[in-house]
Every structure is written in C-alpha cells, then in structure tokens.
Amino acid sequence: MASDDEITREKAKVYFERAYRKQMDSEYGDAIVLYKRSIATYPTAEAYTFLGWTYSQIGHTEKAIALCQQAIEVDPSYGNPYNDIGAYLIDKEKWKEAIPWLKKATKAPRYETRQFPYMNLGRAYQNLGKYQTAMQHYKQALVEDPFYLPAHWALTALLAKMN
C-alpha cells in the first residue's frame, strides 16, 4: 500500500506532466496553473525550473530566473536551473554573468544534458571575443553528445570566422 507521501508525490507528478504537455502545445497560461499546482502539492526542482522556462517563453525572464533560484534551493544537485539561468542571462547579453551559472551546470551531479551548458559557455566566451575558450566548450558539447548539431554549427562558424 502506498504511503501518503508517495500519493502526494504521484499527484504532483501528474500535474507536472499535464503542465509539460500544455507548455509543449504553447498553452502557457494553463501550463503555469498546472506547474503551480504541482509545486503546491509537492515542490520539486523540476517543477520550479519548468515553470520558469514557461515564464521565459512569454517574456518574463526575471521571474524565470527567480524560479530557477527556487529550484536550486529545493535541490542544488539538479543541473537544469543553473543552465537555464545562464541561458536567460545570455539572452540578455550578460555574457560574463552567465558564465558562473553555466559552469555550475557542467558540474551538477544530476544533469543528463551537459551539452547544453557547454554550448552556452561557448556562446558566452565567443561573444566576449575569447574564441579559443569558446572552441573548447563547443568541442566539449560534442564530447557530451556527438550528434548535437548546434555545437557542430557553432564550431564550424567560429572556425570560418577565425580564418
């Protein structure tokens, strides 16, 4: 028999999955409501991070960053919110501010898509004019995922720019 805690977690997971489907269908208002229900039922780093991502998709970057910071408070080992904060700062052209967040993402114990922060580090360093460092990060993104096309494209474009 399932414990009350297991039932509560399962309810939160159902809300989260519904929210994610709404988000993927660009139904952001519904997604926000469902992510908030998930958090109210059982707060997880994932729900805070994905709620933040939803807010970023409707132009509320500061709110997205704040939610990622809440995700980190819930679970500092979860890598996604570190990368997302870095990506939001890159979108605001705050290259230097993004770098520490992205470095934390590359070291986070619980992170399955490390190619993303390495790619974002490459973007940040490239925009700072540090091309060799940018190339190292694009190459590391390809070590993490050899089929990650944005890293291939970025590396090729940077090499062409340098020649």
QUIQUI-V809757 format. One record per pair of residues at least 24 apart in sequence whose ideal C-beta (glycine too) atoms are under 10 Angstrom apart, sorted by the first residue. I is the first residue (numbers start at 1). J is the second residue. If there is no record, write none. Layout:
BEGIN
i,j
I,J
I,J
END
This chain:
BEGIN
i,j
5,42
7,41
7,42
8,41
8,42
9,41
9,42
9,44
10,41
10,42
11,37
11,38
11,41
11,42
12,37
12,38
12,39
12,40
12,41
12,42
12,43
12,44
12,46
12,47
13,38
13,41
13,42
13,44
13,46
13,47
14,38
14,41
15,39
15,40
15,41
15,42
15,47
16,41
16,42
16,44
16,46
16,47
16,50
16,51
19,47
19,50
19,51
19,54
20,46
20,47
20,50
20,53
20,54
22,54
23,50
23,51
23,53
23,54
23,57
26,57
26,58
27,54
28,54
28,55
28,57
28,58
28,60
29,54
29,58
30,54
31,55
31,57
31,58
32,58
32,60
35,67
39,67
39,70
39,71
39,74
43,70
43,71
43,73
43,74
43,75
44,71
44,74
44,75
44,78
45,70
45,71
45,72
45,73
45,74
45,75
45,76
45,77
45,78
45,79
45,80
45,81
45,110
46,71
46,74
46,75
46,78
46,80
46,81
47,71
47,74
48,72
48,73
48,74
48,75
48,78
48,80
48,81
49,74
49,75
49,78
49,79
49,80
49,81
49,82
49,83
49,84
49,85
50,80
50,81
50,84
52,80
52,81
52,84
52,85
52,88
53,80
53,81
53,84
53,87
53,88
55,88
56,84
56,87
56,88
56,91
61,85
61,87
61,88
61,89
61,91
61,92
62,88
62,92
64,88
64,91
65,89
65,92
65,101
68,101
72,101
72,104
72,108
75,108
75,109
75,110
76,104
76,108
76,109
76,110
77,108
77,109
77,110
77,111
78,105
78,108
78,109
78,110
78,111
79,104
79,105
79,106
79,107
79,108
79,109
79,110
79,111
79,112
79,113
79,114
79,116
79,117
80,105
80,108
80,110
80,111
80,112
80,113
80,116
80,117
81,105
81,108
82,106
82,107
82,108
82,111
82,117
83,108
83,111
83,113
83,114
83,116
83,117
83,118
83,119
83,120
83,121
84,116
84,117
84,120
86,116
86,117
86,120
86,121
86,123
86,124
87,116
87,117
87,119
87,120
87,123
87,124
89,120
89,124
90,120
90,121
90,123
90,124
90,127
93,124
93,127
94,124
95,123
95,124
95,125
95,126
95,127
95,128
95,129
95,130
96,124
96,127
96,128
97,124
98,123
98,124
98,125
98,127
99,124
99,125
99,128
99,133
102,137
106,137
106,140
106,141
106,144
112,144
113,141
113,144
113,145
113,148
114,140
114,141
114,143
114,144
114,145
115,140
115,141
115,142
115,143
115,144
115,145
115,146
115,147
115,148
115,150
115,151
116,141
116,144
116,145
116,148
116,150
116,151
117,141
117,144
118,142
118,143
118,144
118,145
118,148
118,151
119,144
119,145
119,148
119,150
119,151
119,154
119,155
122,150
122,151
122,154
122,155
122,158
123,150
123,154
125,158
126,154
126,157
126,158
126,161
131,158
131,159
131,161
131,162
132,158
132,162
134,158
134,162
135,159
135,162
END
